[in-house]
Amino acid sequence: MAVEAVHQIYTKIFTIMILIAFTNSAKALIRDIEFSEGHSIKSSAANIPIFTIPSLTKSGTDFGNSIMNVGPTQIREDLIFEQFKIGNVPDFMRSAISITTTTGNDTITYWVLPDVLSVGTNKDYLRTSMSPLTAKKIADLYSCILPTRKMAFQIWQAATVKLNPSPNGPPYDATMLSTERMVFHNKKIQDALTNKILGELVSGHKKDVVISAGLLSYPKNVAIVGWWYPSGQMIQPLNYVSHDRNYKDYSHGIRLINRMVTINGQWHDIYDVLRSKTLSILISDEGSFDATQIYA
């Protein structure tokens, strides 16, 4: 009986440890999830991106200053990518938020980061505009995807913090791509978030860089949508014809969504969902399409 009692105690301890592991995103377990195509990716037990925790962090202010005199070139893109590669992101950006929506008889749940990609710490972070090619590299690195137009709207609907769009105003020229204007716009957003709780789902403050079926006809371009007002009106309808994919002005934000989603309780790779004529309607208002070809 003593042995059995000890066994029961250890079983309870083990169960508690597992529960802690599942609820602590920083220590989430990793599992392989098989795709319908026969390959697999790594997904956290909490189904969220797991950013590497760097040994030394650089604040958003310091990073912004370090690239202030770097133009919107590939050099700046590489410097931005490196920050996400090493995981220099605010801690609140390590935990995703679930969004559940139903169309017909099907219900999908997917996991999205609470804000657009940012470099720095909880106290000092910079939302970084970047090309969709760099965004795709970061998304691939963490087994994520960019949203569709429909998902961007679903995220805005679910957001507990809906900010008013706050354009920088003139000049409307090449300086819109500068680091200086990126930093200036970030300061405006931070001022609007005063007294808000870190980690809440925020929307309305940036245009979303999205994936779109239209990009299959304009493969060298970037697709953007959004800047919703709290009323539901938007500044930026879906546009994939005006800018090439090297364009990234201060208003652009990158939102990551985990590739693994559930539909009616079953796991799916979101790329398979978007290819499905019957399931894509859950997250696409452009029909089914092969999203793996976007920003490739």
Secondary structure, DSSP 8 states (H G I E B T S, - for coil): -HHHHHHHHHHHHHHHHHHHHHH-GGG--EEEEE-TTS-EEEEETT--------SS---HHHHHHHTTTS-SSHHHHHHHHHHHHTT-S-GGGGS-EEEEEEETTEEEEEEE-SSS-EEE-SSSEEE----HHHHHHHHHHTTEE---HHHHHHHHHH-SEE-------S--SGGGGSHHHHHHHHHHHHHHTTT--TTS-EESSSEEEE--GGGGTSTTB-EEEEEE-TTS-EEEEEESSSSBTT---TTEE---EESEEEETTEEEEHHHHHH-TTTGGGT-SS----GGGTT-
